[in-house]
Amino acid sequence: MTRILEMVADKGSVTVDEIIGTLEVSPATARRDLDALAGRGLLHRTRGGARSTVVAFDMPVHKKRGQQLEEKTAIAAYCVSMLEPGCVVGMSGGSTVGAIASAISDWATSRAGGETVGNQPFVTIVTNAVDIAYMLAGSPAIKVVLIGGVLNGSSYELTGPVGVNNLAGFSLDYAFIGANGIDANGPGTVDEFEAQTNQTMASRATRPVIVADSSKFGRRSFSSLGGPEAANTIVTDPGVDPAWVNRLTQAGYTIVTTDSQTT
């Protein structure tokens, strides 16, 4: 059972199938161990698995990039399918948003080849994430705007009043905003300054979108990104628990999975 707790601590949640595959135990044993751990208050049982009882903490972004890679790649492809040449896109930090940045770079290179749209860049990225700005810096088709602020060495995000004030002067077509966890209170992050920056970014976008893979659902975060009035669309992968889809839909969110048709 210690190994199960390690798996939950590593990414915040675990499924019965993951336990069976990793520990080579039977489904009955996996469920029995989860029930025992839940009875001791060491984790929360969920449909098909369990999640951590502790508030989500932040892991360095370079360590998170390899987790749920397939899901994040699918989310990125879906988000890029929303875009059109000449748009302005806000991007927070985080590994899922980083996957979107990589997909935008490929899209802009293949579609634009360095061209502009009228007198505008093929796509303009406004971000508070230094790693995302660096990732996109080599593409002549992309204009990159860093908002400024104080650097968080774990997430590589710039936060604080400098960035918030700069964001207030920008108009964005889209904003893709990552979340450390999504629970009954909606999406959240571990840092109150990042949450404030993300809220401002969402408020400046015509279409703000929360992006998070399904492992983030049921995880409680320290600081809220705001309710559905701040950003009511959440894009995730098909592995999301239907119970969370129903609960968040009733709360006013629109949950879009990557197997949905783009509108």
Helices and strands as residue ranges (DSSP letters): H 2-11, E 13-15, H 16-23, H 27-39, E 43-46, E 49-52, H 61-64, H 69-80, E 87-91, H 95-112, E 116-117, E 120-121, E 123-127, H 130-136, E 142-146, E 150-152, E 157-159, H 161-167, E 172-178, E 181-183, E 186-189, H 192-203, E 205-211, G 214-216, E 223-224, E 233-236, H 242-250, E 254-257
